[in-house]
Amino acid sequence: MKKILALSLACAMSVGLLAGCGNGGNNTPSGDDSTGGEPGTLTVALTSSPSKLDPIHYSGTYESQIINQVCDRVVEYNDDLTEYVPSLATSWTISDDGMTYVFQIRQGVHFQNTEYAQGREMTAEDVAYSLNRSAQYSDNNRLDMLDKAEVTGEWEVTCTLKSPNASFMTALTDAGNSIVAQEEVEGWGDDFGYHLSGTGAFYLDEFQLDEQAILTANEDYWLGAPNLDKLVFKFISDPSQAANALLTGEVDLATMLSGEAINTVQNAGNGIELMKIEALKINYVRFNAQKGPTADPLVRQALIEAVDQDAIRTALYQYDEVMPGYLPLPYGSWAYDSSLESMVPGYDPEHAKELLAEAGYADGFSITINVSDSEERKTLATMLQAYWKAIGIDAQISVNEWGTFSDTVCSGNSDVYAMSWTWYPDPYFFLNKLFSEVETTAIGNGAGYVDAEVEDLLTKAYQTTDQDERTEYYQQAMEIIMGDYAGIYYANPYDMYGISDRVQDFVPRADGTLKFVESEDGETIARNVSVVD
């Protein structure tokens, strides 16, 4: 039965991110640098350390959380992800053929008073520059449908697409398509990400890799000054440490809680609450489809049948953090098709051995499992290693911080990798990003999956604006993908937050985006998170 995406707050539970789990920062920052509980300061625990804050280079949720505070985009999504909200564009029109989008750019918006932009007014030229930069250089092809953005009036930008693409407006809401000043990018060069600036509600004051990022309120923000004086992101990869930091007041908001940390927060009392929301997120394992033994679909099927997915979920998630997963789409996506769930092979290690023999690997082979450094992923890798050893496969485990892990996946050099993916209800941001041949150098399709019929269906799906037609195309593509045994999609998580009663007006979103200053109309602040001191 297809589940309905619901935003809910409850006292109960975990996991997630656009790009898998943990990163450096295994120890919590401490000592004189601690900012938890300071007047006017909201301190947030992230489960991994960002490494690439330049919008065109970011690859994970951790990075986007900071980018979203420092920079703005042309449009935004509203809280329930059903409508586009004006931001740096006040209005827009779309041509009948779906090829041309004309945006009216907001006047009176200023860049932050940083090294090179020095608080100057943002212009239409800045919008065109930023969108073209993303279209040409984004590591993860976040605006690959754009042919060109041109200034067509003093406060007007016209975007021409390569072909009609129903996902373009949604893509514009992504942190990777933030608007930046050309002189800042060129002035800092390769170090721009360490000195990120934009038109957003907060300045990036300090970025300490593997430790924390300190942001300061932009008092001249075009929507009005934030209620917060400072916003601090601390990088704490161990969920139990994050929960303890919440209890001691070192942090005010702990994100992506999992495991025992959920129980700790749920039973904490003293103004500590657990928030739970069904996330647009999948947890999965992918196999290299281009080289090595896993290029053979029979081998991939054997690897799936060798794993008891119920036991995996029971071991990893003891606090109702997830729903069982089956497909490479979250339940909240409008193209989810429960009839395809039956295509997931059952646990059958003896048949898995037969498949390996049929594929010419009766004596097994060696592979490497790549994961980032969260406890959940490391535990998963250990379990996979044991299951595959039982059918004669020698699986080594390689654990790295997020930056190294993502680089390995993007390069196509991972035999097997495990991560999570979260984005929007539009299936384009799952199926096209995870299975299109144009994404094989990005983290989405680092497995190198390529199928001509799937590619044709994915293309047709974004070239029409009729949602019923798009749904049919995506479901047909998903059926082929499932028959190719491209991966194990074992869990659909909830996002779990621990929050102190110091924090006022915070609302979690299904896409995992943290919003601290938010407008529902592009003109007035609808939510301005604050802390009570």
C-alpha positions, 0 to 999 in steps of 0.5 A: 500500500502506498504510504502518504508522506506526512509531516509529523512531530512525535516523541520517537526517532534516524538516519539520512542524507543526500549523500550517505553517512558520517565524515571526519569529526569523530570527537566533539569540539570542546573547551573554550570553543564551545558555544552551546547555550550562549545567548542568541546562539543556536548550535546544531550537531551534524553527523559528518563534516562538510568538505566542499562548501562551494555550491558547484562542488558540494556532494552531501547534505552536510554541506548543503545545510551550511550553503543554504544559510549563507546563500539564496536561490532564485526560488525555494520550495515551501515547507510541504514541498508542494509549491515554489516560493519566490526568493531572488526571483519575484516572478517567472513565466514559462513558454508553452513549449517548456524550453524557456523560463523568464525570471524577474529578479528582485531589486534591493538585495545585497551580497554580504559585506565580504572581501570582494563583493563588499556588500554591493547590490545583487544584479541579474548578471549575478543570477545568470553567472551563477546558473551558467556556472552550475550548468557547466561545472557542477560536480553532480550535474545539478543543473544539467538541463540548462543550456544558457542563462542570459540577462534579457533586461535590467532585472530579467534573466531568461533561461533556455533549456536543452530540451523541455524538463519538468524538473527545472524549477525544482532543481533551482531550489537546490543548494548547488544552484545558489547565487554567488558573486563572480568576484568572490569566486574568482578572488578566492579561487580554489579556496572559495568554499572556505570563504563562502558568501552570498545574499543569505541570512548568515555570514560564514565566519569560520570553517574548521574542517572536521570540527565546526562552522560558525555563522553570524547573522546578516543584519542587512538580510533582504527579508529582515534580520534573523532572530539568531545572533549566531548559528553554529554547526558542530560535526559529531559523527557518533550519534550517542555523542550528539545525544549527550551533547544535547543533554549537556547543553553543548548543542541545541539541535541534534540531527540524524539521530540513530540507534541508542541515541534515539532512546537517550533523547526520548527519555531525557526530559528536562526540556529535551524533545524527539522530533520524527518525520517521514523522510524523502530518503532511501538507504541502499547498497549499489554494485559496480555495473561497469567492471569487475564481477558485479558487472554481471547481473547474475552476480548482483542477484546472488549478492542480493539473495545472500543478504537477509534484509529483515535481519539487517534492518533488525540489527541496524534499527532497533528504535523504529527509525525506518520502514522496510525499503524495496525500491529506489524511490521513497514512499513519499514520491508520487511515482512509487509503485508498490506492485514492484516490491515483489521483484525484490529477491528473497533471502536464499543463500543456496540459490545465490551460490548456484547463481555464482556458479552459473556466472562462472564464479563457483570459487567466489571472488574478492571485492571491496565494500566502500562506506563512509565513517558512521557507525551505522554504515560500518555495521552494515558493511560488517554484516554484508561481509559476513553474508557474502563470506557464506557464499564464498565471496571475500569482501574487504571493507574500506572506511573513509571520511565523507570527502574521500568516500564520495570521490571514490564513488564518483570515480567509478572505482568502488565495487560496492558502496552503501549510502543514503539519498534524499531529495524531493518528491519528484522522482527525477531527483532519484531515478534520473540522478541514480540511474541515468548514463549522464550521471556516471561521473557523479555520486548518484550513479557512481555504480555506472548503471547504463541501459538504453531503454531506461535512458529513453524512459527517463528522458521521456519522463522529464520532457513531458509536464503531464504527471500521469505520463511521467509516472508511467514512464518512471514506473516502467524504468523502475521495473527494468532497473529492479530486473537488473538487480542494480542494488539493495534498497533496504530501508526508507528512514524517518529523520530524527531530531533531538531538540532543546526547549531553548529552540523556538519555531523550528519545523523539520522538513521531509527533504531534510533541509534545515530552515531557520529564516523562511518566507512563504511568499518571498516578501515577508518572513514566515518563520524566524527560528530563535532561542530562549535564553 
